[in-house]
Amino acid sequence: MDDQQILQRIHALVEEEHDLLSRRESAGAEQHARIAHLEETLDQCWDLLRRRRARQSAGLDPDGVEVAPVAQVEGYLQ
C-alpha cells in the first residue's frame, strides 16, 4: 500500500466515522463498536503513514513498513 492508498483509506474511514457519529444518539451497541473499531483503524493508518514518511525521509524504502498492531498504536504516549 502506498501513501496515496493510505490517504484514500483514511478519508473513507473518516467519512464513515462522521456518518456514524452524526447518528450516535440513536446508535445501538453495534454502531458504537464500529465507531471504536474505526478509531483504532484510523490510528493504525496514521501511524503507518507517519512511519513510511519517516523512512522515506531517511532515504530508506517506505515499503518496508507494516501496519502496527492495535495494541501497539493505542499504547503510544501522547
ZABALUM-841923 format. One line per 8 residues: for each residue x negated, y negated, z of N, C-alpha, C, O. Coordinates in nm, 2 decimals, m for minus. Example, Ala and Ser with C-alpha at 12.3 -4.5 7.8 and 13.67 -1.06 7.14 Angstrom:
BEGIN
m1.32/0.57/0.78/m1.23/0.45/0.78/m1.32/0.33/0.78/m1.42/0.33/0.85 | m1.28/0.22/0.71/m1.37/0.11/0.71/m1.29/0.00/0.79/m1.34/m0.11/0.80 $
END
This chain:
BEGIN
m0.09/0.12/0.00/0.00/0.00/0.00/m0.09/m0.12/0.00/m0.18/m0.14/0.08 | m0.07/m0.21/m0.09/m0.15/m0.34/m0.10/m0.08/m0.45/m0.02/0.03/m0.43/0.03 | m0.15/m0.56/m0.01/m0.09/m0.67/0.07/0.04/m0.72/0.02/0.13/m0.75/0.10 | 0.06/m0.73/m0.11/0.19/m0.77/m0.17/0.30/m0.68/m0.13/0.41/m0.72/m0.10 | 0.27/m0.55/m0.14/0.38/m0.45/m0.10/0.41/m0.46/0.05/0.52/m0.45/0.09 | 0.31/m0.48/0.13/0.33/m0.50/0.28/0.42/m0.62/0.30/0.51/m0.62/0.38 | 0.39/m0.73/0.23/0.47/m0.86/0.25/0.61/m0.83/0.20/0.70/m0.88/0.27 | 0.63/m0.76/0.09/0.77/m0.73/0.05/0.84/m0.65/0.15/0.96/m0.67/0.17 $
0.77/m0.55/0.21/0.83/m0.47/0.31/0.87/m0.56/0.43/0.98/m0.54/0.49 | 0.78/m0.65/0.47/0.81/m0.74/0.59/0.93/m0.82/0.56/1.02/m0.83/0.64 | 0.94/m0.88/0.44/1.06/m0.96/0.40/1.19/m0.88/0.41/1.29/m0.93/0.45 | 1.18/m0.76/0.36/1.30/m0.67/0.36/1.34/m0.64/0.50/1.46/m0.64/0.53 | 1.25/m0.61/0.58/1.28/m0.58/0.72/1.33/m0.70/0.80/1.43/m0.69/0.88 | 1.28/m0.82/0.77/1.32/m0.94/0.84/1.47/m0.97/0.79/1.55/m1.01/0.88 | 1.50/m0.95/0.67/1.64/m0.97/0.62/1.73/m0.88/0.69/1.84/m0.93/0.74 | 1.70/m0.75/0.70/1.78/m0.66/0.77/1.80/m0.69/0.92/1.91/m0.69/0.98 $
1.69/m0.73/0.98/1.69/m0.77/1.12/1.78/m0.89/1.14/1.86/m0.89/1.24 | 1.77/m0.99/1.06/1.85/m1.11/1.07/2.00/m1.08/1.05/2.09/m1.13/1.12 | 2.03/m0.99/0.96/2.17/m0.95/0.94/2.22/m0.88/1.06/2.33/m0.91/1.10 | 2.15/m0.79/1.12/2.19/m0.72/1.24/2.20/m0.81/1.36/2.30/m0.80/1.44 | 2.11/m0.90/1.37/2.11/m1.00/1.48/2.23/m1.09/1.47/2.29/m1.13/1.57 | 2.27/m1.12/1.35/2.39/m1.21/1.33/2.52/m1.15/1.38/2.62/m1.21/1.41 | 2.52/m1.01/1.38/2.63/m0.94/1.43/2.61/m0.87/1.56/2.68/m0.77/1.59 | 2.51/m0.91/1.63/2.47/m0.85/1.76/2.58/m0.83/1.86/2.58/m0.73/1.93 $
2.66/m0.93/1.88/2.76/m0.93/1.98/2.86/m0.81/1.96/2.91/m0.75/2.05 | 2.89/m0.78/1.83/2.98/m0.67/1.81/2.91/m0.54/1.78/2.97/m0.44/1.74 | 2.77/m0.54/1.79/2.69/m0.42/1.76/2.71/m0.32/1.87/2.72/m0.34/1.99 | 2.70/m0.19/1.82/2.70/m0.08/1.91/2.56/m0.04/1.94/2.46/m0.10/1.90 | 2.55/0.07/2.02/2.42/0.12/2.06/2.33/0.16/1.94/2.21/0.14/1.94 | 2.39/0.21/1.83/2.31/0.25/1.72/2.25/0.13/1.65/2.13/0.13/1.61 | 2.32/0.01/1.64/2.27/m0.11/1.59/2.16/m0.17/1.67/2.06/m0.22/1.62 | 2.17/m0.16/1.80/2.07/m0.21/1.90/1.94/m0.13/1.88/1.83/m0.18/1.89 $
1.96/0.00/1.87/1.84/0.09/1.85/1.78/0.06/1.71/1.65/0.06/1.70 | 1.85/0.03/1.61/1.80/m0.01/1.48/1.72/m0.14/1.49/1.61/m0.15/1.43 | 1.77/m0.23/1.56/1.70/m0.36/1.58/1.57/m0.34/1.65/1.47/m0.39/1.61 | 1.57/m0.26/1.75/1.44/m0.22/1.82/1.34/m0.16/1.73/1.22/m0.19/1.73 | 1.39/m0.06/1.65/1.31/0.00/1.55/1.25/m0.09/1.45/1.13/m0.09/1.41 | 1.33/m0.19/1.40/1.29/m0.29/1.30/1.18/m0.37/1.36/1.08/m0.40/1.30 | 1.20/m0.41/1.49/1.09/m0.50/1.55/0.96/m0.42/1.56/0.86/m0.48/1.54 | 0.97/m0.29/1.60/0.84/m0.22/1.61/0.78/m0.20/1.47/0.66/m0.21/1.45 $
0.86/m0.17/1.37/0.81/m0.16/1.23/0.75/m0.29/1.18/0.64/m0.29/1.11 | 0.81/m0.40/1.21/0.76/m0.53/1.17/0.62/m0.55/1.24/0.53/m0.60/1.17 | 0.61/m0.52/1.37/0.48/m0.54/1.44/0.38/m0.45/1.37/0.26/m0.50/1.35 | 0.41/m0.33/1.33/0.32/m0.24/1.26/0.27/m0.30/1.13/0.16/m0.30/1.09 | 0.37/m0.36/1.05/0.34/m0.42/0.92/0.25/m0.54/0.94/0.15/m0.55/0.86 | 0.28/m0.63/1.03/0.20/m0.75/1.05/0.06/m0.71/1.09/m0.04/m0.77/1.05 | 0.05/m0.61/1.18/m0.08/m0.56/1.23/m0.16/m0.50/1.11/m0.28/m0.53/1.10 | m0.10/m0.42/1.03/m0.17/m0.37/0.91/m0.22/m0.48/0.82/m0.33/m0.47/0.77 $
m0.13/m0.57/0.79/m0.17/m0.68/0.70/m0.29/m0.76/0.76/m0.39/m0.79/0.69 | m0.29/m0.79/0.89/m0.40/m0.86/0.96/m0.53/m0.78/0.95/m0.64/m0.84/0.92 | m0.52/m0.65/0.98/m0.64/m0.57/0.97/m0.70/m0.55/0.83/m0.82/m0.55/0.81 | m0.61/m0.54/0.73/m0.65/m0.54/0.59/m0.72/m0.67/0.55/m0.83/m0.66/0.49 | m0.67/m0.78/0.59/m0.73/m0.91/0.55/m0.86/m0.93/0.63/m0.95/m0.98/0.57 | m0.87/m0.88/0.75/m1.00/m0.89/0.82/m1.11/m0.81/0.75/m1.22/m0.85/0.74 | m1.07/m0.69/0.71/m1.17/m0.60/0.64/m1.21/m0.66/0.51/m1.33/m0.66/0.47 | m1.11/m0.72/0.44/m1.14/m0.78/0.31/m1.24/m0.90/0.33/m1.33/m0.92/0.26 $
m1.21/m0.98/0.44/m1.30/m1.10/0.47/m1.44/m1.06/0.50/m1.53/m1.13/0.48 | m1.45/m0.94/0.56/m1.58/m0.88/0.60/m1.65/m0.81/0.48/m1.76/m0.76/0.50 | m1.59/m0.81/0.37/m1.65/m0.75/0.25/m1.63/m0.60/0.25/m1.70/m0.53/0.17 | m1.53/m0.55/0.33/m1.51/m0.41/0.33/m1.38/m0.38/0.25/m1.30/m0.47/0.22 | m1.36/m0.25/0.22/m1.24/m0.20/0.15/m1.12/m0.21/0.24/m1.11/m0.14/0.33 | m1.02/m0.30/0.20/m0.90/m0.30/0.28/m0.81/m0.18/0.28/m0.73/m0.16/0.37 | m0.83/m0.10/0.18/m0.76/0.03/0.16/m0.80/0.13/0.27/m0.73/0.24/0.28 | m0.90/0.11/0.34/m0.95/0.20/0.45/m0.87/0.19/0.58/m0.90/0.26/0.67 $
m0.77/0.10/0.58/m0.69/0.07/0.70/m0.56/0.15/0.69/m0.50/0.15/0.58 | m0.53/0.22/0.80/m0.40/0.29/0.80/m0.31/0.22/0.91/m0.35/0.15/0.99 | m0.18/0.25/0.90/m0.08/0.20/0.99/m0.11/0.25/1.13/m0.13/0.37/1.15 | m0.12/0.16/1.23/m0.14/0.20/1.36/m0.02/0.25/1.43/0.09/0.21/1.39 | m0.03/0.34/1.52/0.09/0.39/1.59/0.16/0.28/1.67/0.10/0.19/1.71 | 0.29/0.30/1.68/0.38/0.20/1.75/0.32/0.17/1.89/0.31/0.06/1.93 | 0.28/0.28/1.96/0.23/0.27/2.10/0.11/0.18/2.10/0.09/0.10/2.20 | 0.02/0.19/2.00/m0.10/0.10/2.00/m0.06/m0.04/1.97/m0.11/m0.13/2.04 $
0.02/m0.06/1.87/0.06/m0.20/1.83/0.14/m0.27/1.94/0.11/m0.39/1.97 | 0.23/m0.20/2.00/0.31/m0.26/2.11/0.23/m0.28/2.24/0.27/m0.35/2.32 | 0.11/m0.21/2.25/0.03/m0.23/2.37/m0.07/m0.34/2.36/m0.14/m0.36/2.46 | m0.08/m0.41/2.25/m0.17/m0.52/2.24/m0.14/m0.63/2.34/m0.02/m0.66/2.36 | m0.24/m0.69/2.39/m0.22/m0.80/2.48/m0.20/m0.93/2.40/m0.26/m0.95/2.30 | m0.12/m1.01/2.45/m0.09/m1.14/2.38/m0.19/m1.24/2.41/m0.18/m1.36/2.36 $
END
